[in-house]
Amino acid sequence: ELTGITMDATIIPSESSEYITPFLKEIKNVFGDPVSVLRDMEIAIKESVSAVFPGILQLICHYHFVKALGKDVFSSYLDL
């Protein structure tokens, strides 16, 4: 169940480590180290999380995983 509470948000020009890492550092300064991080499969996010929160458990969001997988699976199925 979603709470509807947003802890923090920012708009960044691209999903590159150059922009993600400073945002995660801000999160760390305000909230401290998280127990885990739930993220999509973007490599830059993985690298930034590893740099800012070394050793933290990183979980893949099932929604984003299935969405990415579904494009490959269902597009070939629908082409039949």
HTML snippet that shows the backbone in 3Dmol.js (N, CA, C, O; Angstrom):
<script src="https://3Dmol.org/build/3Dmol-min.js"></script>
<div id="view" style="width:600px;height:400px;position:relative"></div>
<script>
const pdb = `
ATOM      1  N   GLU A   1       0.845  -1.174   0.000  1.00  0.00           N
ATOM      2  CA  GLU A   1       0.000   0.000   0.000  1.00  0.00           C
ATOM      3  C   GLU A   1       0.892   1.240   0.000  1.00  0.00           C
ATOM      4  O   GLU A   1       1.838   1.341   0.781  1.00  0.00           O
ATOM      5  N   LEU A   2       0.580   2.157  -0.870  1.00  0.00           N
ATOM      6  CA  LEU A   2       1.326   3.406  -0.936  1.00  0.00           C
ATOM      7  C   LEU A   2       0.788   4.379   0.099  1.00  0.00           C
ATOM      8  O   LEU A   2      -0.417   4.442   0.343  1.00  0.00           O
ATOM      9  N   THR A   3       1.683   5.127   0.698  1.00  0.00           N
ATOM     10  CA  THR A   3       1.281   6.065   1.749  1.00  0.00           C
ATOM     11  C   THR A   3       0.905   7.431   1.198  1.00  0.00           C
ATOM     12  O   THR A   3       0.195   8.193   1.854  1.00  0.00           O
ATOM     13  N   GLY A   4       1.373   7.743   0.004  1.00  0.00           N
ATOM     14  CA  GLY A   4       1.129   9.065  -0.539  1.00  0.00           C
ATOM     15  C   GLY A   4       2.091  10.109  -0.003  1.00  0.00           C
ATOM     16  O   GLY A   4       1.927  11.301  -0.263  1.00  0.00           O
ATOM     17  N   ILE A   5       3.090   9.669   0.742  1.00  0.00           N
ATOM     18  CA  ILE A   5       4.077  10.578   1.321  1.00  0.00           C
ATOM     19  C   ILE A   5       5.321  10.595   0.437  1.00  0.00           C
ATOM     20  O   ILE A   5       5.890   9.543   0.142  1.00  0.00           O
ATOM     21  N   THR A   6       5.741  11.779   0.016  1.00  0.00           N
ATOM     22  CA  THR A   6       6.975  11.931  -0.738  1.00  0.00           C
ATOM     23  C   THR A   6       8.032  12.480   0.205  1.00  0.00           C
ATOM     24  O   THR A   6       7.867  13.560   0.773  1.00  0.00           O
ATOM     25  N   MET A   7       9.125  11.730   0.371  1.00  0.00           N
ATOM     26  CA  MET A   7      10.195  12.148   1.279  1.00  0.00           C
ATOM     27  C   MET A   7      11.066  13.237   0.660  1.00  0.00           C
ATOM     28  O   MET A   7      11.492  14.165   1.346  1.00  0.00           O
ATOM     29  N   ASP A   8      11.326  13.117  -0.636  1.00  0.00           N
ATOM     30  CA  ASP A   8      12.158  14.087  -1.336  1.00  0.00           C
ATOM     31  C   ASP A   8      11.987  13.847  -2.825  1.00  0.00           C
ATOM     32  O   ASP A   8      11.659  12.737  -3.244  1.00  0.00           O
ATOM     33  N   ALA A   9      12.205  14.864  -3.613  1.00  0.00           N
ATOM     34  CA  ALA A   9      12.111  14.743  -5.066  1.00  0.00           C
ATOM     35  C   ALA A   9      12.947  15.842  -5.693  1.00  0.00           C
ATOM     36  O   ALA A   9      13.187  16.888  -5.090  1.00  0.00           O
ATOM     37  N   THR A  10      13.380  15.586  -6.899  1.00  0.00           N
ATOM     38  CA  THR A  10      14.124  16.593  -7.644  1.00  0.00           C
ATOM     39  C   THR A  10      13.943  16.331  -9.129  1.00  0.00           C
ATOM     40  O   THR A  10      13.625  15.213  -9.534  1.00  0.00           O
ATOM     41  N   ILE A  11      14.140  17.341  -9.920  1.00  0.00           N
ATOM     42  CA  ILE A  11      14.124  17.190 -11.373  1.00  0.00           C
ATOM     43  C   ILE A  11      15.566  17.287 -11.835  1.00  0.00           C
ATOM     44  O   ILE A  11      16.269  18.248 -11.521  1.00  0.00           O
ATOM     45  N   ILE A  12      16.001  16.277 -12.588  1.00  0.00           N
ATOM     46  CA  ILE A  12      17.367  16.272 -13.105  1.00  0.00           C
ATOM     47  C   ILE A  12      17.316  16.236 -14.627  1.00  0.00           C
ATOM     48  O   ILE A  12      16.378  15.684 -15.202  1.00  0.00           O
ATOM     49  N   PRO A  13      18.320  16.821 -15.287  1.00  0.00           N
ATOM     50  CA  PRO A  13      18.305  16.893 -16.742  1.00  0.00           C
ATOM     51  C   PRO A  13      18.489  15.553 -17.443  1.00  0.00           C
ATOM     52  O   PRO A  13      18.075  15.392 -18.591  1.00  0.00           O
ATOM     53  N   SER A  14      19.110  14.587 -16.760  1.00  0.00           N
ATOM     54  CA  SER A  14      19.281  13.261 -17.358  1.00  0.00           C
ATOM     55  C   SER A  14      19.539  12.248 -16.252  1.00  0.00           C
ATOM     56  O   SER A  14      19.902  12.607 -15.132  1.00  0.00           O
ATOM     57  N   GLU A  15      19.347  10.977 -16.587  1.00  0.00           N
ATOM     58  CA  GLU A  15      19.598   9.903 -15.629  1.00  0.00           C
ATOM     59  C   GLU A  15      21.060   9.463 -15.713  1.00  0.00           C
ATOM     60  O   GLU A  15      21.354   8.307 -16.016  1.00  0.00           O
ATOM     61  N   SER A  16      21.961  10.391 -15.444  1.00  0.00           N
ATOM     62  CA  SER A  16      23.385  10.063 -15.437  1.00  0.00           C
ATOM     63  C   SER A  16      23.902  10.199 -14.010  1.00  0.00           C
ATOM     64  O   SER A  16      23.326  10.911 -13.188  1.00  0.00           O
ATOM     65  N   SER A  17      24.996   9.505 -13.734  1.00  0.00           N
ATOM     66  CA  SER A  17      25.597   9.565 -12.398  1.00  0.00           C
ATOM     67  C   SER A  17      25.949  10.992 -12.001  1.00  0.00           C
ATOM     68  O   SER A  17      25.920  11.342 -10.821  1.00  0.00           O
ATOM     69  N   GLU A  18      26.278  11.803 -12.982  1.00  0.00           N
ATOM     70  CA  GLU A  18      26.628  13.204 -12.735  1.00  0.00           C
ATOM     71  C   GLU A  18      25.513  13.941 -11.978  1.00  0.00           C
ATOM     72  O   GLU A  18      25.794  14.829 -11.173  1.00  0.00           O
ATOM     73  N   TYR A  19      24.259  13.576 -12.234  1.00  0.00           N
ATOM     74  CA  TYR A  19      23.119  14.229 -11.590  1.00  0.00           C
ATOM     75  C   TYR A  19      22.527  13.400 -10.456  1.00  0.00           C
ATOM     76  O   TYR A  19      22.020  13.956  -9.482  1.00  0.00           O
ATOM     77  N   ILE A  20      22.588  12.086 -10.572  1.00  0.00           N
ATOM     78  CA  ILE A  20      21.998  11.211  -9.556  1.00  0.00           C
ATOM     79  C   ILE A  20      22.816  11.228  -8.267  1.00  0.00           C
ATOM     80  O   ILE A  20      22.247  11.298  -7.177  1.00  0.00           O
ATOM     81  N   THR A  21      24.139  11.165  -8.379  1.00  0.00           N
ATOM     82  CA  THR A  21      24.997  11.097  -7.194  1.00  0.00           C
ATOM     83  C   THR A  21      24.805  12.293  -6.254  1.00  0.00           C
ATOM     84  O   THR A  21      24.655  12.078  -5.051  1.00  0.00           O
ATOM     85  N   PRO A  22      24.801  13.545  -6.742  1.00  0.00           N
ATOM     86  CA  PRO A  22      24.571  14.665  -5.817  1.00  0.00           C
ATOM     87  C   PRO A  22      23.206  14.590  -5.123  1.00  0.00           C
ATOM     88  O   PRO A  22      23.085  14.950  -3.952  1.00  0.00           O
ATOM     89  N   PHE A  23      22.187  14.127  -5.840  1.00  0.00           N
ATOM     90  CA  PHE A  23      20.866  13.988  -5.227  1.00  0.00           C
ATOM     91  C   PHE A  23      20.900  12.944  -4.114  1.00  0.00           C
ATOM     92  O   PHE A  23      20.336  13.165  -3.042  1.00  0.00           O
ATOM     93  N   LEU A  24      21.551  11.816  -4.356  1.00  0.00           N
ATOM     94  CA  LEU A  24      21.645  10.778  -3.325  1.00  0.00           C
ATOM     95  C   LEU A  24      22.463  11.259  -2.126  1.00  0.00           C
ATOM     96  O   LEU A  24      22.162  10.905  -0.986  1.00  0.00           O
ATOM     97  N   LYS A  25      23.492  12.058  -2.381  1.00  0.00           N
ATOM     98  CA  LYS A  25      24.272  12.623  -1.267  1.00  0.00           C
ATOM     99  C   LYS A  25      23.406  13.541  -0.412  1.00  0.00           C
ATOM    100  O   LYS A  25      23.528  13.556   0.813  1.00  0.00           O
ATOM    101  N   GLU A  26      22.535  14.304  -1.059  1.00  0.00           N
ATOM    102  CA  GLU A  26      21.604  15.169  -0.327  1.00  0.00           C
ATOM    103  C   GLU A  26      20.659  14.311   0.526  1.00  0.00           C
ATOM    104  O   GLU A  26      20.401  14.630   1.686  1.00  0.00           O
ATOM    105  N   ILE A  27      20.154  13.233  -0.054  1.00  0.00           N
ATOM    106  CA  ILE A  27      19.276  12.309   0.681  1.00  0.00           C
ATOM    107  C   ILE A  27      20.013  11.760   1.900  1.00  0.00           C
ATOM    108  O   ILE A  27      19.455  11.699   2.996  1.00  0.00           O
ATOM    109  N   LYS A  28      21.270  11.362   1.704  1.00  0.00           N
ATOM    110  CA  LYS A  28      22.068  10.810   2.804  1.00  0.00           C
ATOM    111  C   LYS A  28      22.266  11.847   3.911  1.00  0.00           C
ATOM    112  O   LYS A  28      22.158  11.521   5.093  1.00  0.00           O
ATOM    113  N   ASN A  29      22.554  13.089   3.532  1.00  0.00           N
ATOM    114  CA  ASN A  29      22.760  14.147   4.530  1.00  0.00           C
ATOM    115  C   ASN A  29      21.499  14.427   5.344  1.00  0.00           C
ATOM    116  O   ASN A  29      21.581  14.716   6.537  1.00  0.00           O
ATOM    117  N   VAL A  30      20.349  14.344   4.710  1.00  0.00           N
ATOM    118  CA  VAL A  30      19.088  14.656   5.390  1.00  0.00           C
ATOM    119  C   VAL A  30      18.572  13.472   6.207  1.00  0.00           C
ATOM    120  O   VAL A  30      18.153  13.638   7.352  1.00  0.00           O
ATOM    121  N   PHE A  31      18.606  12.264   5.608  1.00  0.00           N
ATOM    122  CA  PHE A  31      17.962  11.104   6.221  1.00  0.00           C
ATOM    123  C   PHE A  31      18.931  10.056   6.763  1.00  0.00           C
ATOM    124  O   PHE A  31      18.515   9.168   7.508  1.00  0.00           O
ATOM    125  N   GLY A  32      20.216  10.140   6.405  1.00  0.00           N
ATOM    126  CA  GLY A  32      21.168   9.107   6.804  1.00  0.00           C
ATOM    127  C   GLY A  32      21.154   7.940   5.826  1.00  0.00           C
ATOM    128  O   GLY A  32      20.578   8.029   4.742  1.00  0.00           O
ATOM    129  N   ASP A  33      21.793   6.849   6.222  1.00  0.00           N
ATOM    130  CA  ASP A  33      21.864   5.670   5.353  1.00  0.00           C
ATOM    131  C   ASP A  33      20.564   4.874   5.413  1.00  0.00           C
ATOM    132  O   ASP A  33      20.046   4.611   6.498  1.00  0.00           O
ATOM    133  N   PRO A  34      20.041   4.493   4.260  1.00  0.00           N
ATOM    134  CA  PRO A  34      18.830   3.671   4.253  1.00  0.00           C
ATOM    135  C   PRO A  34      19.167   2.209   4.546  1.00  0.00           C
ATOM    136  O   PRO A  34      20.328   1.804   4.502  1.00  0.00           O
ATOM    137  N   VAL A  35      18.141   1.435   4.842  1.00  0.00           N
ATOM    138  CA  VAL A  35      18.313  -0.006   5.041  1.00  0.00           C
ATOM    139  C   VAL A  35      18.545  -0.676   3.694  1.00  0.00           C
ATOM    140  O   VAL A  35      19.344  -1.607   3.583  1.00  0.00           O
ATOM    141  N   SER A  36      17.839  -0.195   2.666  1.00  0.00           N
ATOM    142  CA  SER A  36      17.976  -0.719   1.311  1.00  0.00           C
ATOM    143  C   SER A  36      17.515   0.357   0.334  1.00  0.00           C
ATOM    144  O   SER A  36      16.961   1.384   0.725  1.00  0.00           O
ATOM    145  N   VAL A  37      17.759   0.093  -0.947  1.00  0.00           N
ATOM    146  CA  VAL A  37      17.329   1.011  -1.999  1.00  0.00           C
ATOM    147  C   VAL A  37      16.546   0.208  -3.026  1.00  0.00           C
ATOM    148  O   VAL A  37      17.004  -0.835  -3.493  1.00  0.00           O
ATOM    149  N   LEU A  38      15.371   0.695  -3.372  1.00  0.00           N
ATOM    150  CA  LEU A  38      14.551   0.102  -4.423  1.00  0.00           C
ATOM    151  C   LEU A  38      14.713   0.984  -5.650  1.00  0.00           C
ATOM    152  O   LEU A  38      14.434   2.182  -5.602  1.00  0.00           O
ATOM    153  N   ARG A  39      15.165   0.389  -6.750  1.00  0.00           N
ATOM    154  CA  ARG A  39      15.486   1.188  -7.940  1.00  0.00           C
ATOM    155  C   ARG A  39      15.082   0.445  -9.200  1.00  0.00           C
ATOM    156  O   ARG A  39      14.740  -0.736  -9.158  1.00  0.00           O
ATOM    157  N   ASP A  40      15.125   1.161 -10.333  1.00  0.00           N
ATOM    158  CA  ASP A  40      14.929   0.493 -11.609  1.00  0.00           C
ATOM    159  C   ASP A  40      16.274  -0.070 -12.063  1.00  0.00           C
ATOM    160  O   ASP A  40      17.214  -0.113 -11.270  1.00  0.00           O
ATOM    161  N   MET A  41      16.386  -0.493 -13.294  1.00  0.00           N
ATOM    162  CA  MET A  41      17.600  -1.180 -13.746  1.00  0.00           C
ATOM    163  C   MET A  41      18.598  -0.268 -14.447  1.00  0.00           C
ATOM    164  O   MET A  41      19.532  -0.753 -15.084  1.00  0.00           O
ATOM    165  N   GLU A  42      18.417   1.019 -14.341  1.00  0.00           N
ATOM    166  CA  GLU A  42      19.342   1.978 -14.944  1.00  0.00           C
ATOM    167  C   GLU A  42      20.729   1.832 -14.314  1.00  0.00           C
ATOM    168  O   GLU A  42      20.868   1.891 -13.092  1.00  0.00           O
ATOM    169  N   ILE A  43      21.743   1.644 -15.142  1.00  0.00           N
ATOM    170  CA  ILE A  43      23.112   1.419 -14.672  1.00  0.00           C
ATOM    171  C   ILE A  43      23.630   2.610 -13.861  1.00  0.00           C
ATOM    172  O   ILE A  43      24.304   2.422 -12.849  1.00  0.00           O
ATOM    173  N   ALA A  44      23.321   3.826 -14.296  1.00  0.00           N
ATOM    174  CA  ALA A  44      23.812   5.012 -13.587  1.00  0.00           C
ATOM    175  C   ALA A  44      23.265   5.073 -12.165  1.00  0.00           C
ATOM    176  O   ALA A  44      23.970   5.495 -11.248  1.00  0.00           O
ATOM    177  N   ILE A  45      22.022   4.657 -11.974  1.00  0.00           N
ATOM    178  CA  ILE A  45      21.453   4.649 -10.622  1.00  0.00           C
ATOM    179  C   ILE A  45      22.177   3.616  -9.768  1.00  0.00           C
ATOM    180  O   ILE A  45      22.509   3.879  -8.612  1.00  0.00           O
ATOM    181  N   LYS A  46      22.417   2.450 -10.335  1.00  0.00           N
ATOM    182  CA  LYS A  46      23.145   1.396  -9.609  1.00  0.00           C
ATOM    183  C   LYS A  46      24.520   1.902  -9.179  1.00  0.00           C
ATOM    184  O   LYS A  46      24.916   1.730  -8.026  1.00  0.00           O
ATOM    185  N   GLU A  47      25.244   2.522 -10.101  1.00  0.00           N
ATOM    186  CA  GLU A  47      26.586   3.024  -9.801  1.00  0.00           C
ATOM    187  C   GLU A  47      26.550   4.137  -8.751  1.00  0.00           C
ATOM    188  O   GLU A  47      27.395   4.176  -7.857  1.00  0.00           O
ATOM    189  N   SER A  48      25.581   5.030  -8.859  1.00  0.00           N
ATOM    190  CA  SER A  48      25.472   6.128  -7.897  1.00  0.00           C
ATOM    191  C   SER A  48      25.123   5.619  -6.507  1.00  0.00           C
ATOM    192  O   SER A  48      25.690   6.075  -5.515  1.00  0.00           O
ATOM    193  N   VAL A  49      24.192   4.676  -6.434  1.00  0.00           N
ATOM    194  CA  VAL A  49      23.821   4.098  -5.138  1.00  0.00           C
ATOM    195  C   VAL A  49      25.035   3.414  -4.519  1.00  0.00           C
ATOM    196  O   VAL A  49      25.290   3.567  -3.324  1.00  0.00           O
ATOM    197  N   SER A  50      25.785   2.661  -5.323  1.00  0.00           N
ATOM    198  CA  SER A  50      26.981   1.973  -4.817  1.00  0.00           C
ATOM    199  C   SER A  50      28.031   2.961  -4.319  1.00  0.00           C
ATOM    200  O   SER A  50      28.726   2.688  -3.340  1.00  0.00           O
ATOM    201  N   ALA A  51      28.150   4.103  -4.986  1.00  0.00           N
ATOM    202  CA  ALA A  51      29.142   5.106  -4.586  1.00  0.00           C
ATOM    203  C   ALA A  51      28.738   5.828  -3.300  1.00  0.00           C
ATOM    204  O   ALA A  51      29.578   6.063  -2.430  1.00  0.00           O
ATOM    205  N   VAL A  52      27.469   6.178  -3.177  1.00  0.00           N
ATOM    206  CA  VAL A  52      27.005   6.963  -2.027  1.00  0.00           C
ATOM    207  C   VAL A  52      26.689   6.081  -0.821  1.00  0.00           C
ATOM    208  O   VAL A  52      26.926   6.470   0.323  1.00  0.00           O
ATOM    209  N   PHE A  53      26.150   4.887  -1.088  1.00  0.00           N
ATOM    210  CA  PHE A  53      25.771   3.952  -0.020  1.00  0.00           C
ATOM    211  C   PHE A  53      26.470   2.612  -0.240  1.00  0.00           C
ATOM    212  O   PHE A  53      25.801   1.625  -0.546  1.00  0.00           O
ATOM    213  N   PRO A  54      27.793   2.545  -0.095  1.00  0.00           N
ATOM    214  CA  PRO A  54      28.506   1.293  -0.377  1.00  0.00           C
ATOM    215  C   PRO A  54      27.998   0.145   0.499  1.00  0.00           C
ATOM    216  O   PRO A  54      27.803   0.296   1.705  1.00  0.00           O
ATOM    217  N   GLY A  55      27.794  -0.997  -0.142  1.00  0.00           N
ATOM    218  CA  GLY A  55      27.374  -2.201   0.569  1.00  0.00           C
ATOM    219  C   GLY A  55      25.888  -2.277   0.873  1.00  0.00           C
ATOM    220  O   GLY A  55      25.432  -3.260   1.457  1.00  0.00           O
ATOM    221  N   ILE A  56      25.121  -1.260   0.490  1.00  0.00           N
ATOM    222  CA  ILE A  56      23.685  -1.247   0.777  1.00  0.00           C
ATOM    223  C   ILE A  56      22.965  -2.255  -0.124  1.00  0.00           C
ATOM    224  O   ILE A  56      23.358  -2.459  -1.273  1.00  0.00           O
ATOM    225  N   LEU A  57      21.925  -2.873   0.397  1.00  0.00           N
ATOM    226  CA  LEU A  57      21.111  -3.806  -0.378  1.00  0.00           C
ATOM    227  C   LEU A  57      20.330  -3.026  -1.430  1.00  0.00           C
ATOM    228  O   LEU A  57      19.572  -2.113  -1.104  1.00  0.00           O
ATOM    229  N   GLN A  58      20.523  -3.398  -2.701  1.00  0.00           N
ATOM    230  CA  GLN A  58      19.813  -2.754  -3.796  1.00  0.00           C
ATOM    231  C   GLN A  58      18.798  -3.742  -4.358  1.00  0.00           C
ATOM    232  O   GLN A  58      19.153  -4.845  -4.773  1.00  0.00           O
ATOM    233  N   LEU A  59      17.545  -3.337  -4.366  1.00  0.00           N
ATOM    234  CA  LEU A  59      16.464  -4.173  -4.869  1.00  0.00           C
ATOM    235  C   LEU A  59      15.955  -3.598  -6.183  1.00  0.00           C
ATOM    236  O   LEU A  59      15.885  -2.381  -6.356  1.00  0.00           O
ATOM    237  N   ILE A  60      15.599  -4.488  -7.108  1.00  0.00           N
ATOM    238  CA  ILE A  60      15.062  -4.066  -8.397  1.00  0.00           C
ATOM    239  C   ILE A  60      13.544  -3.960  -8.283  1.00  0.00           C
ATOM    240  O   ILE A  60      12.888  -4.873  -7.780  1.00  0.00           O
ATOM    241  N   CYS A  61      12.996  -2.860  -8.745  1.00  0.00           N
ATOM    242  CA  CYS A  61      11.551  -2.655  -8.741  1.00  0.00           C
ATOM    243  C   CYS A  61      10.911  -3.634  -9.726  1.00  0.00           C
ATOM    244  O   CYS A  61      11.230  -3.621 -10.915  1.00  0.00           O
ATOM    245  N   HIS A  62      10.015  -4.475  -9.233  1.00  0.00           N
ATOM    246  CA  HIS A  62       9.375  -5.478 -10.093  1.00  0.00           C
ATOM    247  C   HIS A  62       8.548  -4.832 -11.195  1.00  0.00           C
ATOM    248  O   HIS A  62       8.483  -5.356 -12.307  1.00  0.00           O
ATOM    249  N   TYR A  63       7.924  -3.712 -10.902  1.00  0.00           N
ATOM    250  CA  TYR A  63       7.145  -3.015 -11.923  1.00  0.00           C
ATOM    251  C   TYR A  63       8.032  -2.654 -13.112  1.00  0.00           C
ATOM    252  O   TYR A  63       7.685  -2.943 -14.257  1.00  0.00           O
ATOM    253  N   HIS A  64       9.170  -2.026 -12.846  1.00  0.00           N
ATOM    254  CA  HIS A  64      10.069  -1.627 -13.928  1.00  0.00           C
ATOM    255  C   HIS A  64      10.692  -2.842 -14.612  1.00  0.00           C
ATOM    256  O   HIS A  64      10.908  -2.828 -15.824  1.00  0.00           O
ATOM    257  N   PHE A  65      10.981  -3.888 -13.846  1.00  0.00           N
ATOM    258  CA  PHE A  65      11.553  -5.105 -14.420  1.00  0.00           C
ATOM    259  C   PHE A  65      10.572  -5.743 -15.396  1.00  0.00           C
ATOM    260  O   PHE A  65      10.939  -6.053 -16.530  1.00  0.00           O
ATOM    261  N   VAL A  66       9.334  -5.940 -14.967  1.00  0.00           N
ATOM    262  CA  VAL A  66       8.324  -6.575 -15.822  1.00  0.00           C
ATOM    263  C   VAL A  66       7.986  -5.677 -17.005  1.00  0.00           C
ATOM    264  O   VAL A  66       7.758  -6.168 -18.111  1.00  0.00           O
ATOM    265  N   LYS A  67       7.952  -4.381 -16.784  1.00  0.00           N
ATOM    266  CA  LYS A  67       7.676  -3.450 -17.878  1.00  0.00           C
ATOM    267  C   LYS A  67       8.748  -3.568 -18.962  1.00  0.00           C
ATOM    268  O   LYS A  67       8.428  -3.626 -20.149  1.00  0.00           O
ATOM    269  N   ALA A  68      10.019  -3.603 -18.556  1.00  0.00           N
ATOM    270  CA  ALA A  68      11.121  -3.729 -19.520  1.00  0.00           C
ATOM    271  C   ALA A  68      11.093  -5.093 -20.201  1.00  0.00           C
ATOM    272  O   ALA A  68      11.274  -5.188 -21.415  1.00  0.00           O
ATOM    273  N   LEU A  69      10.870  -6.139 -19.429  1.00  0.00           N
ATOM    274  CA  LEU A  69      10.803  -7.492 -19.974  1.00  0.00           C
ATOM    275  C   LEU A  69       9.599  -7.639 -20.884  1.00  0.00           C
ATOM    276  O   LEU A  69       9.686  -8.257 -21.945  1.00  0.00           O
ATOM    277  N   GLY A  70       8.478  -7.073 -20.471  1.00  0.00           N
ATOM    278  CA  GLY A  70       7.239  -7.185 -21.240  1.00  0.00           C
ATOM    279  C   GLY A  70       7.356  -6.616 -22.632  1.00  0.00           C
ATOM    280  O   GLY A  70       6.757  -7.146 -23.568  1.00  0.00           O
ATOM    281  N   LYS A  71       8.115  -5.550 -22.790  1.00  0.00           N
ATOM    282  CA  LYS A  71       8.297  -4.967 -24.118  1.00  0.00           C
ATOM    283  C   LYS A  71       8.899  -5.990 -25.066  1.00  0.00           C
ATOM    284  O   LYS A  71       8.463  -6.110 -26.211  1.00  0.00           O
ATOM    285  N   ASP A  72       9.902  -6.729 -24.595  1.00  0.00           N
ATOM    286  CA  ASP A  72      10.548  -7.737 -25.433  1.00  0.00           C
ATOM    287  C   ASP A  72       9.639  -8.937 -25.659  1.00  0.00           C
ATOM    288  O   ASP A  72       9.485  -9.403 -26.788  1.00  0.00           O
ATOM    289  N   VAL A  73       9.043  -9.431 -24.593  1.00  0.00           N
ATOM    290  CA  VAL A  73       8.226 -10.645 -24.679  1.00  0.00           C
ATOM    291  C   VAL A  73       6.958 -10.400 -25.480  1.00  0.00           C
ATOM    292  O   VAL A  73       6.659 -11.149 -26.410  1.00  0.00           O
ATOM    293  N   PHE A  74       6.212  -9.363 -25.133  1.00  0.00           N
ATOM    294  CA  PHE A  74       4.921  -9.157 -25.766  1.00  0.00           C
ATOM    295  C   PHE A  74       5.020  -8.552 -27.155  1.00  0.00           C
ATOM    296  O   PHE A  74       4.139  -8.785 -27.983  1.00  0.00           O
ATOM    297  N   SER A  75       6.058  -7.788 -27.435  1.00  0.00           N
ATOM    298  CA  SER A  75       6.171  -7.242 -28.786  1.00  0.00           C
ATOM    299  C   SER A  75       6.417  -8.360 -29.785  1.00  0.00           C
ATOM    300  O   SER A  75       5.876  -8.319 -30.890  1.00  0.00           O
ATOM    301  N   SER A  76       7.221  -9.363 -29.428  1.00  0.00           N
ATOM    302  CA  SER A  76       7.437 -10.487 -30.341  1.00  0.00           C
ATOM    303  C   SER A  76       6.184 -11.353 -30.425  1.00  0.00           C
ATOM    304  O   SER A  76       5.888 -11.905 -31.484  1.00  0.00           O
ATOM    305  N   TYR A  77       5.446 -11.478 -29.323  1.00  0.00           N
ATOM    306  CA  TYR A  77       4.209 -12.259 -29.311  1.00  0.00           C
ATOM    307  C   TYR A  77       3.156 -11.588 -30.186  1.00  0.00           C
ATOM    308  O   TYR A  77       2.464 -12.259 -30.951  1.00  0.00           O
ATOM    309  N   LEU A  78       3.036 -10.283 -30.077  1.00  0.00           N
ATOM    310  CA  LEU A  78       2.028  -9.561 -30.847  1.00  0.00           C
ATOM    311  C   LEU A  78       2.367  -9.498 -32.326  1.00  0.00           C
ATOM    312  O   LEU A  78       1.485  -9.272 -33.154  1.00  0.00           O
ATOM    313  N   ASP A  79       3.632  -9.693 -32.667  1.00  0.00           N
ATOM    314  CA  ASP A  79       4.047  -9.679 -34.067  1.00  0.00           C
ATOM    315  C   ASP A  79       3.678 -10.965 -34.798  1.00  0.00           C
ATOM    316  O   ASP A  79       3.754 -11.016 -36.025  1.00  0.00           O
ATOM    317  N   LEU A  80       3.281 -12.003 -34.067  1.00  0.00           N
ATOM    318  CA  LEU A  80       2.959 -13.294 -34.694  1.00  0.00           C
ATOM    319  C   LEU A  80       1.768 -13.215 -35.606  1.00  0.00           C
ATOM    320  O   LEU A  80       1.380 -14.220 -36.202  1.00  0.00           O
TER     321      LEU A  80
END
`;
const viewer = $3Dmol.createViewer("view");
viewer.addModel(pdb, "pdb");
viewer.setStyle({}, {cartoon: {color: "spectrum"}});
viewer.zoomTo();
viewer.render();
</script>
